[in-house]
Amino acid sequence: MPNENEQSTKENKRRSGGVYVQFEQWFEDLSRKYAYHATQLSLGIVFVWYGAQKPFIPGSSPVHRPVAHFAEVLGLSVLPGPTGLLLHAVGLIEVIVGTLLLFGFIRTVTPLFLLHQATTLVAPFVVMQYAFREPYVEIGPIVLPVAVDWFSAFALKNLVFVAAFMYLYANYRGRNTSTPDSVSKSE
């Protein structure tokens, strides 16, 4: 809850400022009230959407070939069944993560979310031919890619997912509830 000086400063800005200051205050208030739930819902929807495509809409996922190659590199292609089985499993995990996020089970989904993100962020470096293209920068014995390809760009979006999840995790309060501490204190 803001103290009296902060409140009077905001009121003075609101009175002295124009439309932009009023908009800025409105958007700040809106963000404080709804940012947590908007983040939770959008992250959940994205996970369900991307995940459902893999097992339920064959051929719709652009990551089929890189995931198949990733499975081969990890030695998973020697397991019985098609390599698409791994893609289906990834899709199922994403649907589970998204569903748990949508229903506010932040702490419950944390290990599965972190495991999924770790594999997703490591994958471009394991299957570099799908992830990076020339030019490369050589620093001694280390060769670093400079230009990203579609697969690494696709995987790098997960940095935003991790940041959004960290926000949810930091503001989560209690079991099986999605009410953040900041919202409950201000109401």
Helices and strands as residue ranges (DSSP letters): H 4-16, H 19-56, H 64-73, G 76-78, H 84-102, H 106-126, H 128-131, E 132-139, E 142-148, H 150-156, H 158-171, H 181-186
